[in-house]
Amino acid sequence: MSKVTSKLQVTLPKALADQFQIRPGDEIDWLVAGDGIHVVPRRRLMKADPATRLRLFDAATDRQRGRQRRASRSAPKNGRGWTREELYGRGRPR
C-alpha cells in the first residue's frame, strides 16, 4: 500500500515497477476510470535506425491493406443488408 505525501507524491511499489518495467525518470499517465484511477506507464519509443523503421512501416501498411481487402470481400454487395425504413418499422403493430 502506498501513501500520498503532503506534496501529493506517491511511491510505486518495487514489485509493480519491476513487473511493468518502470524505471526512475519514466513517465506514467493517470487515467480516471469511474470511481478509480488507472496508472498507466507510457510506452517507450523504439529507437531504431531509419531503415528498420521504414521496413516496419511497410510491413504494417501491407497488413492494413490485407485487412481492408478482407473487409471489402465480406461486406454485403447492397450496402448493409437492411434499410433505415426497416429499422423504424420493427416492433410496431401491423
N, CA, C and O atoms as a CHARMM CRD file, in Angstrom:
* protein
*
  376
    1    1 MET  N      0.84700  -1.16100   0.00000 PROA 1      0.00000
    2    1 MET  CA     0.00000   0.00000   0.00000 PROA 1      0.00000
    3    1 MET  C      0.90300   1.23700   0.00000 PROA 1      0.00000
    4    1 MET  O      1.93500   1.27400   0.66900 PROA 1      0.00000
    5    2 SER  N      0.48700   2.24100  -0.76400 PROA 2      0.00000
    6    2 SER  CA     1.24100   3.49200  -0.83700 PROA 2      0.00000
    7    2 SER  C      0.45500   4.59600  -0.16100 PROA 2      0.00000
    8    2 SER  O     -0.77300   4.55600  -0.08800 PROA 2      0.00000
    9    3 LYS  N      1.18800   5.58300   0.33300 PROA 3      0.00000
   10    3 LYS  CA     0.56100   6.76600   0.92800 PROA 3      0.00000
   11    3 LYS  C      0.85100   7.96600   0.05800 PROA 3      0.00000
   12    3 LYS  O      1.86600   8.02300  -0.63600 PROA 3      0.00000
   13    4 VAL  N     -0.05400   8.92200   0.10500 PROA 4      0.00000
   14    4 VAL  CA     0.15200  10.18800  -0.60000 PROA 4      0.00000
   15    4 VAL  C      0.82600  11.13100   0.38400 PROA 4      0.00000
   16    4 VAL  O      0.34400  11.30500   1.50300 PROA 4      0.00000
   17    5 THR  N      1.94900  11.74800  -0.02600 PROA 5      0.00000
   18    5 THR  CA     2.67500  12.65700   0.85500 PROA 5      0.00000
   19    5 THR  C      2.01400  14.03000   0.85500 PROA 5      0.00000
   20    5 THR  O      1.06600  14.26900   0.10800 PROA 5      0.00000
   21    6 SER  N      2.51600  14.92400   1.69100 PROA 6      0.00000
   22    6 SER  CA     1.97700  16.28500   1.75600 PROA 6      0.00000
   23    6 SER  C      2.19600  17.03600   0.44300 PROA 6      0.00000
   24    6 SER  O      1.50700  18.01800   0.16700 PROA 6      0.00000
   25    7 LYS  N      3.15800  16.57300  -0.36900 PROA 7      0.00000
   26    7 LYS  CA     3.41500  17.19000  -1.67600 PROA 7      0.00000
   27    7 LYS  C      2.66200  16.46500  -2.79800 PROA 7      0.00000
   28    7 LYS  O      2.94300  16.66600  -3.97900 PROA 7      0.00000
   29    8 LEU  N      1.68300  15.60300  -2.40100 PROA 8      0.00000
   30    8 LEU  CA     0.86500  14.82900  -3.33300 PROA 8      0.00000
   31    8 LEU  C      1.71100  13.88100  -4.19300 PROA 8      0.00000
   32    8 LEU  O      1.41000  13.66800  -5.36800 PROA 8      0.00000
   33    9 GLN  N      2.75300  13.32500  -3.61100 PROA 9      0.00000
   34    9 GLN  CA     3.57900  12.35100  -4.30200 PROA 9      0.00000
   35    9 GLN  C      3.22000  10.95200  -3.82500 PROA 9      0.00000
   36    9 GLN  O      2.81700  10.75500  -2.67900 PROA 9      0.00000
   37   10 VAL  N      3.37200   9.98300  -4.72500 PROA 10     0.00000
   38   10 VAL  CA     3.04300   8.59100  -4.41700 PROA 10     0.00000
   39   10 VAL  C      4.25600   7.73100  -4.74600 PROA 10     0.00000
   40   10 VAL  O      4.91000   7.94100  -5.76700 PROA 10     0.00000
   41   11 THR  N      4.55700   6.76500  -3.88700 PROA 11     0.00000
   42   11 THR  CA     5.64800   5.82500  -4.13200 PROA 11     0.00000
   43   11 THR  C      5.08300   4.58200  -4.80000 PROA 11     0.00000
   44   11 THR  O      4.10900   3.99500  -4.32700 PROA 11     0.00000
   45   12 LEU  N      5.70000   4.19300  -5.89400 PROA 12     0.00000
   46   12 LEU  CA     5.29100   2.99300  -6.61100 PROA 12     0.00000
   47   12 LEU  C      5.97600   1.79100  -5.97900 PROA 12     0.00000
   48   12 LEU  O      7.19900   1.79500  -5.83700 PROA 12     0.00000
   49   13 PRO  N      5.23200   0.76800  -5.60000 PROA 13     0.00000
   50   13 PRO  CA     5.85600  -0.41900  -5.01500 PROA 13     0.00000
   51   13 PRO  C      6.83900  -1.06200  -5.99200 PROA 13     0.00000
   52   13 PRO  O      6.58300  -1.12000  -7.19400 PROA 13     0.00000
   53   14 LYS  N      7.96100  -1.54200  -5.46400 PROA 14     0.00000
   54   14 LYS  CA     9.01900  -2.11400  -6.29500 PROA 14     0.00000
   55   14 LYS  C      8.52500  -3.29000  -7.12300 PROA 14     0.00000
   56   14 LYS  O      8.93500  -3.44500  -8.27400 PROA 14     0.00000
   57   15 ALA  N      7.65600  -4.11700  -6.56500 PROA 15     0.00000
   58   15 ALA  CA     7.15100  -5.28000  -7.29900 PROA 15     0.00000
   59   15 ALA  C      6.40400  -4.84000  -8.56700 PROA 15     0.00000
   60   15 ALA  O      6.54400  -5.46400  -9.61900 PROA 15     0.00000
   61   16 LEU  N      5.62300  -3.78100  -8.46400 PROA 16     0.00000
   62   16 LEU  CA     4.90200  -3.28400  -9.64000 PROA 16     0.00000
   63   16 LEU  C      5.84400  -2.63200 -10.63500 PROA 16     0.00000
   64   16 LEU  O      5.69100  -2.79900 -11.84500 PROA 16     0.00000
   65   17 ALA  N      6.81900  -1.88700 -10.12600 PROA 17     0.00000
   66   17 ALA  CA     7.79800  -1.26100 -11.01700 PROA 17     0.00000
   67   17 ALA  C      8.56200  -2.32500 -11.79700 PROA 17     0.00000
   68   17 ALA  O      8.80800  -2.16200 -12.99200 PROA 17     0.00000
   69   18 ASP  N      8.93800  -3.40800 -11.13100 PROA 18     0.00000
   70   18 ASP  CA     9.64100  -4.49500 -11.81000 PROA 18     0.00000
   71   18 ASP  C      8.73100  -5.19400 -12.81900 PROA 18     0.00000
   72   18 ASP  O      9.15500  -5.50100 -13.93300 PROA 18     0.00000
   73   19 GLN  N      7.48700  -5.44400 -12.43200 PROA 19     0.00000
   74   19 GLN  CA     6.55100  -6.15200 -13.30100 PROA 19     0.00000
   75   19 GLN  C      6.29000  -5.37600 -14.59200 PROA 19     0.00000
   76   19 GLN  O      6.20900  -5.97700 -15.66300 PROA 19     0.00000
   77   20 PHE  N      6.15700  -4.05300 -14.50700 PROA 20     0.00000
   78   20 PHE  CA     5.83800  -3.23500 -15.67800 PROA 20     0.00000
   79   20 PHE  C      7.06000  -2.51000 -16.24500 PROA 20     0.00000
   80   20 PHE  O      6.93500  -1.64100 -17.10700 PROA 20     0.00000
   81   21 GLN  N      8.22100  -2.87500 -15.75500 PROA 21     0.00000
   82   21 GLN  CA     9.49500  -2.32800 -16.24800 PROA 21     0.00000
   83   21 GLN  C      9.50500  -0.79800 -16.21300 PROA 21     0.00000
   84   21 GLN  O      9.87100  -0.14300 -17.18900 PROA 21     0.00000
   85   22 ILE  N      9.09600  -0.24700 -15.07500 PROA 22     0.00000
   86   22 ILE  CA     9.11000   1.20000 -14.87900 PROA 22     0.00000
   87   22 ILE  C     10.38900   1.54500 -14.13700 PROA 22     0.00000
   88   22 ILE  O     10.69400   0.95900 -13.09800 PROA 22     0.00000
   89   23 ARG  N     11.13100   2.49700 -14.67700 PROA 23     0.00000
   90   23 ARG  CA    12.40300   2.89300 -14.08400 PROA 23     0.00000
   91   23 ARG  C     12.34800   4.36000 -13.68300 PROA 23     0.00000
   92   23 ARG  O     11.48300   5.09600 -14.15900 PROA 23     0.00000
   93   24 PRO  N     13.25700   4.79700 -12.81700 PROA 24     0.00000
   94   24 PRO  CA    13.28900   6.21400 -12.43800 PROA 24     0.00000
   95   24 PRO  C     13.40800   7.09500 -13.68400 PROA 24     0.00000
   96   24 PRO  O     14.22600   6.83000 -14.56400 PROA 24     0.00000
   97   25 GLY  N     12.60100   8.12200 -13.74900 PROA 25     0.00000
   98   25 GLY  CA    12.60500   9.03300 -14.88700 PROA 25     0.00000
   99   25 GLY  C     11.55100   8.70400 -15.92300 PROA 25     0.00000
  100   25 GLY  O     11.26000   9.53800 -16.78100 PROA 25     0.00000
  101   26 ASP  N     10.95700   7.49200 -15.87300 PROA 26     0.00000
  102   26 ASP  CA     9.89500   7.14200 -16.80900 PROA 26     0.00000
  103   26 ASP  C      8.64800   7.95300 -16.50200 PROA 26     0.00000
  104   26 ASP  O      8.42300   8.35500 -15.36000 PROA 26     0.00000
  105   27 GLU  N      7.83900   8.19100 -17.52600 PROA 27     0.00000
  106   27 GLU  CA     6.59600   8.92300 -17.34400 PROA 27     0.00000
  107   27 GLU  C      5.44000   7.93700 -17.24700 PROA 27     0.00000
  108   27 GLU  O      5.45100   6.88400 -17.88300 PROA 27     0.00000
  109   28 ILE  N      4.44500   8.29100 -16.44400 PROA 28     0.00000
  110   28 ILE  CA     3.23700   7.48200 -16.31900 PROA 28     0.00000
  111   28 ILE  C      2.04000   8.39500 -16.51900 PROA 28     0.00000
  112   28 ILE  O      2.11400   9.59700 -16.26300 PROA 28     0.00000
  113   29 ASP  N      0.93700   7.81700 -16.97900 PROA 29     0.00000
  114   29 ASP  CA    -0.31000   8.55700 -17.15900 PROA 29     0.00000
  115   29 ASP  C     -1.29100   8.14000 -16.07500 PROA 29     0.00000
  116   29 ASP  O     -1.32100   6.97800 -15.66900 PROA 29     0.00000
  117   30 TRP  N     -2.09000   9.08600 -15.61000 PROA 30     0.00000
  118   30 TRP  CA    -3.12900   8.84300 -14.62200 PROA 30     0.00000
  119   30 TRP  C     -4.46200   8.98500 -15.35100 PROA 30     0.00000
  120   30 TRP  O     -4.78800  10.06500 -15.84400 PROA 30     0.00000
  121   31 LEU  N     -5.23400   7.90000 -15.42300 PROA 31     0.00000
  122   31 LEU  CA    -6.49300   7.90900 -16.15200 PROA 31     0.00000
  123   31 LEU  C     -7.65300   7.71000 -15.18700 PROA 31     0.00000
  124   31 LEU  O     -7.63800   6.79600 -14.36200 PROA 31     0.00000
  125   32 VAL  N     -8.65700   8.57200 -15.29800 PROA 32     0.00000
  126   32 VAL  CA    -9.86000   8.43700 -14.46800 PROA 32     0.00000
  127   32 VAL  C    -10.69400   7.29900 -15.03400 PROA 32     0.00000
  128   32 VAL  O    -10.95200   7.25200 -16.23700 PROA 32     0.00000
  129   33 ALA  N    -11.11600   6.37900 -14.17000 PROA 33     0.00000
  130   33 ALA  CA   -11.92700   5.23300 -14.58500 PROA 33     0.00000
  131   33 ALA  C    -13.06000   5.04500 -13.59100 PROA 33     0.00000
  132   33 ALA  O    -12.93200   4.29200 -12.62500 PROA 33     0.00000
  133   34 GLY  N    -14.16200   5.72700 -13.83200 PROA 34     0.00000
  134   34 GLY  CA   -15.30000   5.62800 -12.91900 PROA 34     0.00000
  135   34 GLY  C    -14.94600   6.21800 -11.57000 PROA 34     0.00000
  136   34 GLY  O    -14.64700   7.40800 -11.46800 PROA 34     0.00000
  137   35 ASP  N    -14.97800   5.39300 -10.53400 PROA 35     0.00000
  138   35 ASP  CA   -14.65800   5.84200  -9.18600 PROA 35     0.00000
  139   35 ASP  C    -13.19300   5.60100  -8.82800 PROA 35     0.00000
  140   35 ASP  O    -12.79900   5.78600  -7.67700 PROA 35     0.00000
  141   36 GLY  N    -12.39200   5.19400  -9.79700 PROA 36     0.00000
  142   36 GLY  CA   -11.00000   4.87600  -9.51200 PROA 36     0.00000
  143   36 GLY  C    -10.04700   5.57500 -10.46400 PROA 36     0.00000
  144   36 GLY  O    -10.45300   6.35700 -11.32400 PROA 36     0.00000
  145   37 ILE  N     -8.78700   5.27500 -10.28900 PROA 37     0.00000
  146   37 ILE  CA    -7.73100   5.85300 -11.11700 PROA 37     0.00000
  147   37 ILE  C     -6.85700   4.71900 -11.62300 PROA 37     0.00000
  148   37 ILE  O     -6.45100   3.85300 -10.84700 PROA 37     0.00000
  149   38 HSD  N     -6.56500   4.71800 -12.91300 PROA 38     0.00000
  150   38 HSD  CA    -5.63000   3.75900 -13.50400 PROA 38     0.00000
  151   38 HSD  C     -4.29600   4.46900 -13.69700 PROA 38     0.00000
  152   38 HSD  O     -4.25000   5.59500 -14.19100 PROA 38     0.00000
  153   39 VAL  N     -3.23100   3.81700 -13.31000 PROA 39     0.00000
  154   39 VAL  CA    -1.88700   4.33200 -13.54000 PROA 39     0.00000
  155   39 VAL  C     -1.30600   3.51300 -14.68600 PROA 39     0.00000
  156   39 VAL  O     -1.16000   2.29500 -14.57700 PROA 39     0.00000
  157   40 VAL  N     -0.97500   4.19100 -15.78800 PROA 40     0.00000
  158   40 VAL  CA    -0.53700   3.50200 -16.99100 PROA 40     0.00000
  159   40 VAL  C      0.84200   4.01300 -17.39200 PROA 40     0.00000
  160   40 VAL  O      1.01400   5.21400 -17.60100 PROA 40     0.00000
  161   41 PRO  N      1.83500   3.11500 -17.50400 PROA 41     0.00000
  162   41 PRO  CA     3.15200   3.57500 -17.94400 PROA 41     0.00000
  163   41 PRO  C      3.11100   3.94800 -19.41900 PROA 41     0.00000
  164   41 PRO  O      2.50000   3.25100 -20.22900 PROA 41     0.00000
  165   42 ARG  N      3.76100   5.04500 -19.75600 PROA 42     0.00000
  166   42 ARG  CA     3.86800   5.41400 -21.16200 PROA 42     0.00000
  167   42 ARG  C      4.86100   4.47700 -21.80500 PROA 42     0.00000
  168   42 ARG  O      5.89600   4.15600 -21.22100 PROA 42     0.00000
  169   43 ARG  N      4.55200   4.04800 -22.98200 PROA 43     0.00000
  170   43 ARG  CA     5.43800   3.13400 -23.69300 PROA 43     0.00000
  171   43 ARG  C      6.60600   3.90200 -24.28100 PROA 43     0.00000
  172   43 ARG  O      6.45400   5.00400 -24.80900 PROA 43     0.00000
  173   44 ARG  N      7.75900   3.29900 -24.17500 PROA 44     0.00000
  174   44 ARG  CA     8.95400   3.93200 -24.71600 PROA 44     0.00000
  175   44 ARG  C      8.95700   3.81600 -26.22800 PROA 44     0.00000
  176   44 ARG  O      8.54300   2.79800 -26.78300 PROA 44     0.00000
  177   45 LEU  N      9.42100   4.85500 -26.88400 PROA 45     0.00000
  178   45 LEU  CA     9.54000   4.81800 -28.32800 PROA 45     0.00000
  179   45 LEU  C     10.71500   3.93300 -28.71000 PROA 45     0.00000
  180   45 LEU  O     11.75900   3.93200 -28.05700 PROA 45     0.00000
  181   46 MET  N     10.52100   3.19200 -29.76900 PROA 46     0.00000
  182   46 MET  CA    11.58300   2.32300 -30.22400 PROA 46     0.00000
  183   46 MET  C     12.66300   3.17400 -30.88100 PROA 46     0.00000
  184   46 MET  O     12.37000   3.99100 -31.75400 PROA 46     0.00000
  185   47 LYS  N     13.88100   2.98600 -30.47200 PROA 47     0.00000
  186   47 LYS  CA    14.99700   3.70300 -31.07100 PROA 47     0.00000
  187   47 LYS  C     15.63900   2.77500 -32.09300 PROA 47     0.00000
  188   47 LYS  O     16.41500   1.88400 -31.74900 PROA 47     0.00000
  189   48 ALA  N     15.30000   3.00400 -33.34000 PROA 48     0.00000
  190   48 ALA  CA    15.82900   2.15600 -34.39900 PROA 48     0.00000
  191   48 ALA  C     16.32500   3.03900 -35.53200 PROA 48     0.00000
  192   48 ALA  O     15.94200   4.20200 -35.66100 PROA 48     0.00000
  193   49 ASP  N     17.17100   2.46000 -36.33300 PROA 49     0.00000
  194   49 ASP  CA    17.69800   3.21500 -37.47000 PROA 49     0.00000
  195   49 ASP  C     16.57900   3.41400 -38.50100 PROA 49     0.00000
  196   49 ASP  O     15.60200   2.66600 -38.49700 PROA 49     0.00000
  197   50 PRO  N     16.70900   4.40300 -39.37600 PROA 50     0.00000
  198   50 PRO  CA    15.65000   4.69500 -40.35000 PROA 50     0.00000
  199   50 PRO  C     15.29300   3.50900 -41.24200 PROA 50     0.00000
  200   50 PRO  O     14.12500   3.35400 -41.59900 PROA 50     0.00000
  201   51 ALA  N     16.24400   2.68200 -41.60900 PROA 51     0.00000
  202   51 ALA  CA    15.94300   1.53200 -42.47500 PROA 51     0.00000
  203   51 ALA  C     15.02600   0.54000 -41.76100 PROA 51     0.00000
  204   51 ALA  O     14.10400   0.00300 -42.37400 PROA 51     0.00000
  205   52 THR  N     15.26800   0.29200 -40.47600 PROA 52     0.00000
  206   52 THR  CA    14.41700  -0.62000 -39.71000 PROA 52     0.00000
  207   52 THR  C     13.02900  -0.03400 -39.53700 PROA 52     0.00000
  208   52 THR  O     12.03200  -0.74000 -39.69000 PROA 52     0.00000
  209   53 ARG  N     12.95700   1.24200 -39.22000 PROA 53     0.00000
  210   53 ARG  CA    11.65600   1.88600 -39.05800 PROA 53     0.00000
  211   53 ARG  C     10.86300   1.85400 -40.35700 PROA 53     0.00000
  212   53 ARG  O      9.65300   1.62700 -40.32800 PROA 53     0.00000
  213   54 LEU  N     11.51500   2.07600 -41.49700 PROA 54     0.00000
  214   54 LEU  CA    10.84200   2.03300 -42.79000 PROA 54     0.00000
  215   54 LEU  C     10.34700   0.62600 -43.10400 PROA 54     0.00000
  216   54 LEU  O      9.24400   0.45500 -43.62300 PROA 54     0.00000
  217   55 ARG  N     11.16100  -0.38300 -42.78900 PROA 55     0.00000
  218   55 ARG  CA    10.74700  -1.77000 -43.00900 PROA 55     0.00000
  219   55 ARG  C      9.51500  -2.11500 -42.17000 PROA 55     0.00000
  220   55 ARG  O      8.58800  -2.75700 -42.66400 PROA 55     0.00000
  221   56 LEU  N      9.50100  -1.69000 -40.90200 PROA 56     0.00000
  222   56 LEU  CA     8.34700  -1.94300 -40.03100 PROA 56     0.00000
  223   56 LEU  C      7.11000  -1.20700 -40.51900 PROA 56     0.00000
  224   56 LEU  O      6.00200  -1.73900 -40.45900 PROA 56     0.00000
  225   57 PHE  N      7.30000   0.02800 -41.00600 PROA 57     0.00000
  226   57 PHE  CA     6.17600   0.79700 -41.53400 PROA 57     0.00000
  227   57 PHE  C      5.58700   0.10700 -42.76200 PROA 57     0.00000
  228   57 PHE  O      4.36700   0.00400 -42.89000 PROA 57     0.00000
  229   58 ASP  N      6.44900  -0.36500 -43.66600 PROA 58     0.00000
  230   58 ASP  CA     5.97500  -1.06000 -44.86300 PROA 58     0.00000
  231   58 ASP  C      5.21600  -2.33600 -44.50600 PROA 58     0.00000
  232   58 ASP  O      4.19900  -2.64800 -45.12500 PROA 58     0.00000
  233   59 ALA  N      5.70500  -3.07000 -43.51500 PROA 59     0.00000
  234   59 ALA  CA     5.02400  -4.28900 -43.08800 PROA 59     0.00000
  235   59 ALA  C      3.65200  -3.96600 -42.50200 PROA 59     0.00000
  236   59 ALA  O      2.68400  -4.67900 -42.76900 PROA 59     0.00000
  237   60 ALA  N      3.55600  -2.90400 -41.71200 PROA 60     0.00000
  238   60 ALA  CA     2.27400  -2.51000 -41.13500 PROA 60     0.00000
  239   60 ALA  C      1.30800  -2.06100 -42.22600 PROA 60     0.00000
  240   60 ALA  O      0.11300  -2.34700 -42.15400 PROA 60     0.00000
  241   61 THR  N      1.81800  -1.36000 -43.23400 PROA 61     0.00000
  242   61 THR  CA     0.98000  -0.92100 -44.34400 PROA 61     0.00000
  243   61 THR  C      0.43200  -2.11900 -45.11100 PROA 61     0.00000
  244   61 THR  O     -0.74100  -2.12900 -45.48400 PROA 61     0.00000
  245   62 ASP  N      1.26300  -3.12200 -45.35000 PROA 62     0.00000
  246   62 ASP  CA     0.80600  -4.33500 -46.03500 PROA 62     0.00000
  247   62 ASP  C     -0.26800  -5.05400 -45.22500 PROA 62     0.00000
  248   62 ASP  O     -1.25500  -5.52700 -45.78900 PROA 62     0.00000
  249   63 ARG  N     -0.08300  -5.14000 -43.90500 PROA 63     0.00000
  250   63 ARG  CA    -1.11000  -5.77700 -43.05600 PROA 63     0.00000
  251   63 ARG  C     -2.42800  -5.02700 -43.14700 PROA 63     0.00000
  252   63 ARG  O     -3.48700  -5.64900 -43.23300 PROA 63     0.00000
  253   64 GLN  N     -2.38000  -3.69100 -43.13000 PROA 64     0.00000
  254   64 GLN  CA    -3.60200  -2.89500 -43.20100 PROA 64     0.00000
  255   64 GLN  C     -4.30500  -3.09600 -44.54500 PROA 64     0.00000
  256   64 GLN  O     -5.52900  -3.21400 -44.58800 PROA 64     0.00000
  257   65 ARG  N     -3.54700  -3.13500 -45.63300 PROA 65     0.00000
  258   65 ARG  CA    -4.15100  -3.36700 -46.95300 PROA 65     0.00000
  259   65 ARG  C     -4.83300  -4.73100 -46.99800 PROA 65     0.00000
  260   65 ARG  O     -5.91100  -4.86800 -47.57600 PROA 65     0.00000
  261   66 GLY  N     -4.21300  -5.73100 -46.39500 PROA 66     0.00000
  262   66 GLY  CA    -4.82400  -7.06300 -46.34100 PROA 66     0.00000
  263   66 GLY  C     -6.12400  -7.05000 -45.55500 PROA 66     0.00000
  264   66 GLY  O     -7.10200  -7.67900 -45.95900 PROA 66     0.00000
  265   67 ARG  N     -6.14300  -6.33500 -44.43000 PROA 67     0.00000
  266   67 ARG  CA    -7.37900  -6.23400 -43.64200 PROA 67     0.00000
  267   67 ARG  C     -8.47300  -5.54200 -44.44000 PROA 67     0.00000
  268   67 ARG  O     -9.63300  -5.95200 -44.38600 PROA 67     0.00000
  269   68 GLN  N     -8.11800  -4.50200 -45.17800 PROA 68     0.00000
  270   68 GLN  CA    -9.11400  -3.78500 -45.97100 PROA 68     0.00000
  271   68 GLN  C     -9.64900  -4.66200 -47.10000 PROA 68     0.00000
  272   68 GLN  O    -10.84200  -4.61700 -47.40300 PROA 68     0.00000
  273   69 ARG  N     -8.78000  -5.46400 -47.72800 PROA 69     0.00000
  274   69 ARG  CA    -9.24700  -6.36300 -48.79100 PROA 69     0.00000
  275   69 ARG  C    -10.21300  -7.40200 -48.23500 PROA 69     0.00000
  276   69 ARG  O    -11.24900  -7.67800 -48.84000 PROA 69     0.00000
  277   70 ARG  N     -9.87400  -7.98000 -47.07800 PROA 70     0.00000
  278   70 ARG  CA   -10.76300  -8.98200 -46.47600 PROA 70     0.00000
  279   70 ARG  C    -12.08900  -8.36100 -46.07800 PROA 70     0.00000
  280   70 ARG  O    -13.13300  -8.99500 -46.22900 PROA 70     0.00000
  281   71 ALA  N    -12.07000  -7.13800 -45.57600 PROA 71     0.00000
  282   71 ALA  CA   -13.30900  -6.47700 -45.15800 PROA 71     0.00000
  283   71 ALA  C    -14.18600  -6.17200 -46.36100 PROA 71     0.00000
  284   71 ALA  O    -15.40800  -6.28900 -46.27100 PROA 71     0.00000
  285   72 SER  N    -13.59200  -5.78200 -47.48800 PROA 72     0.00000
  286   72 SER  CA   -14.40600  -5.45000 -48.66400 PROA 72     0.00000
  287   72 SER  C    -15.01900  -6.70800 -49.26800 PROA 72     0.00000
  288   72 SER  O    -16.09600  -6.63600 -49.85900 PROA 72     0.00000
  289   73 ARG  N    -14.35700  -7.86600 -49.13400 PROA 73     0.00000
  290   73 ARG  CA   -14.93100  -9.10900 -49.65800 PROA 73     0.00000
  291   73 ARG  C    -16.09200  -9.59500 -48.80900 PROA 73     0.00000
  292   73 ARG  O    -17.03500 -10.18500 -49.33700 PROA 73     0.00000
  293   74 SER  N    -16.04400  -9.35700 -47.49800 PROA 74     0.00000
  294   74 SER  CA   -17.08600  -9.86600 -46.61700 PROA 74     0.00000
  295   74 SER  C    -18.26500  -8.90900 -46.48500 PROA 74     0.00000
  296   74 SER  O    -19.29400  -9.28300 -45.92200 PROA 74     0.00000
  297   75 ALA  N    -18.14200  -7.68200 -46.99200 PROA 75     0.00000
  298   75 ALA  CA   -19.23600  -6.71000 -46.89500 PROA 75     0.00000
  299   75 ALA  C    -20.34100  -7.08200 -47.87400 PROA 75     0.00000
  300   75 ALA  O    -20.05200  -7.55400 -48.97400 PROA 75     0.00000
  301   76 PRO  N    -21.61000  -6.87700 -47.49500 PROA 76     0.00000
  302   76 PRO  CA   -22.70000  -7.15800 -48.42100 PROA 76     0.00000
  303   76 PRO  C    -22.59000  -6.26800 -49.66200 PROA 76     0.00000
  304   76 PRO  O    -22.12700  -5.13100 -49.58200 PROA 76     0.00000
  305   77 LYS  N    -23.01700  -6.79300 -50.79400 PROA 77     0.00000
  306   77 LYS  CA   -22.92000  -6.05500 -52.05300 PROA 77     0.00000
  307   77 LYS  C    -23.89200  -4.87300 -52.09000 PROA 77     0.00000
  308   77 LYS  O    -23.59800  -3.85600 -52.71800 PROA 77     0.00000
  309   78 ASN  N    -25.03100  -4.99400 -51.43600 PROA 78     0.00000
  310   78 ASN  CA   -26.05800  -3.94500 -51.48000 PROA 78     0.00000
  311   78 ASN  C    -26.02800  -3.10600 -50.21700 PROA 78     0.00000
  312   78 ASN  O    -27.08400  -2.86900 -49.63100 PROA 78     0.00000
  313   79 GLY  N    -24.90700  -2.66100 -49.78600 PROA 79     0.00000
  314   79 GLY  CA   -24.84400  -1.84500 -48.57200 PROA 79     0.00000
  315   79 GLY  C    -24.81800  -2.70800 -47.33000 PROA 79     0.00000
  316   79 GLY  O    -24.05800  -3.67300 -47.25100 PROA 79     0.00000
  317   80 ARG  N    -25.64800  -2.36000 -46.36000 PROA 80     0.00000
  318   80 ARG  CA   -25.62000  -3.02400 -45.05200 PROA 80     0.00000
  319   80 ARG  C    -26.43100  -4.30700 -45.00500 PROA 80     0.00000
  320   80 ARG  O    -26.22000  -5.14800 -44.13100 PROA 80     0.00000
  321   81 GLY  N    -27.34700  -4.45600 -45.93000 PROA 81     0.00000
  322   81 GLY  CA   -28.22800  -5.61100 -45.86200 PROA 81     0.00000
  323   81 GLY  C    -29.55300  -5.27300 -45.21600 PROA 81     0.00000
  324   81 GLY  O    -30.40000  -6.15100 -45.05100 PROA 81     0.00000
  325   82 TRP  N    -29.75400  -4.01500 -44.84700 PROA 82     0.00000
  326   82 TRP  CA   -31.00900  -3.53600 -44.27500 PROA 82     0.00000
  327   82 TRP  C    -31.16100  -2.05900 -44.61700 PROA 82     0.00000
  328   82 TRP  O    -30.19700  -1.39400 -44.99600 PROA 82     0.00000
  329   83 THR  N    -32.37200  -1.56300 -44.47800 PROA 83     0.00000
  330   83 THR  CA   -32.62900  -0.14800 -44.75100 PROA 83     0.00000
  331   83 THR  C    -33.08500   0.53800 -43.48500 PROA 83     0.00000
  332   83 THR  O    -33.50800  -0.11200 -42.52900 PROA 83     0.00000
  333   84 ARG  N    -32.99900   1.83100 -43.48500 PROA 84     0.00000
  334   84 ARG  CA   -33.44100   2.61400 -42.33700 PROA 84     0.00000
  335   84 ARG  C    -34.94200   2.42500 -42.09200 PROA 84     0.00000
  336   84 ARG  O    -35.38600   2.36600 -40.94600 PROA 84     0.00000
  337   85 GLU  N    -35.71100   2.33000 -43.17100 PROA 85     0.00000
  338   85 GLU  CA   -37.15400   2.14200 -43.04700 PROA 85     0.00000
  339   85 GLU  C    -37.48500   0.82500 -42.34800 PROA 85     0.00000
  340   85 GLU  O    -38.44100   0.75300 -41.57500 PROA 85     0.00000
  341   86 GLU  N    -36.69700  -0.21500 -42.61900 PROA 86     0.00000
  342   86 GLU  CA   -36.91600  -1.49100 -41.95500 PROA 86     0.00000
  343   86 GLU  C    -36.68100  -1.37100 -40.45300 PROA 86     0.00000
  344   86 GLU  O    -37.37800  -2.01100 -39.66600 PROA 86     0.00000
  345   87 LEU  N    -35.72400  -0.57400 -40.05300 PROA 87     0.00000
  346   87 LEU  CA   -35.46300  -0.39100 -38.62700 PROA 87     0.00000
  347   87 LEU  C    -36.61400   0.31500 -37.93800 PROA 87     0.00000
  348   87 LEU  O    -37.01600  -0.06800 -36.83900 PROA 87     0.00000
  349   88 TYR  N    -37.14300   1.34400 -38.58000 PROA 88     0.00000
  350   88 TYR  CA   -38.21800   2.09900 -37.95100 PROA 88     0.00000
  351   88 TYR  C    -39.52600   1.33000 -37.93800 PROA 88     0.00000
  352   88 TYR  O    -40.40800   1.62900 -37.13300 PROA 88     0.00000
  353   89 GLY  N    -39.66600   0.35100 -38.80700 PROA 89     0.00000
  354   89 GLY  CA   -40.90200  -0.43000 -38.84300 PROA 89     0.00000
  355   89 GLY  C    -40.90600  -1.58400 -37.87100 PROA 89     0.00000
  356   89 GLY  O    -41.95400  -2.19600 -37.66700 PROA 89     0.00000
  357   90 ARG  N    -39.79400  -1.90600 -37.26800 PROA 90     0.00000
  358   90 ARG  CA   -39.73100  -3.04000 -36.34700 PROA 90     0.00000
  359   90 ARG  C    -40.46800  -2.73200 -35.05300 PROA 90     0.00000
  360   90 ARG  O    -40.43000  -1.60900 -34.55100 PROA 90     0.00000
  361   91 GLY  N    -41.12500  -3.72700 -34.53300 PROA 91     0.00000
  362   91 GLY  CA   -41.75200  -3.62300 -33.22300 PROA 91     0.00000
  363   91 GLY  C    -43.08900  -2.89200 -33.21400 PROA 91     0.00000
  364   91 GLY  O    -43.72400  -2.79200 -32.16400 PROA 91     0.00000
  365   92 ARG  N    -43.51800  -2.39200 -34.33500 PROA 92     0.00000
  366   92 ARG  CA   -44.81100  -1.69900 -34.38900 PROA 92     0.00000
  367   92 ARG  C    -45.90700  -2.70000 -34.75600 PROA 92     0.00000
  368   92 ARG  O    -45.66600  -3.66100 -35.48600 PROA 92     0.00000
  369   93 PRO  N    -47.09600  -2.46200 -34.24500 PROA 93     0.00000
  370   93 PRO  CA   -48.19200  -3.35200 -34.61900 PROA 93     0.00000
  371   93 PRO  C    -48.50800  -3.18500 -36.11800 PROA 93     0.00000
  372   93 PRO  O    -48.39700  -2.09100 -36.67300 PROA 93     0.00000
  373   94 ARG  N    -48.89400  -4.26600 -36.73700 PROA 94     0.00000
  374   94 ARG  CA   -49.17300  -4.22300 -38.18100 PROA 94     0.00000
  375   94 ARG  C    -50.62000  -4.05000 -38.45700 PROA 94     0.00000
  376   94 ARG  O    -51.02400  -3.99400 -39.61900 PROA 94     0.00000
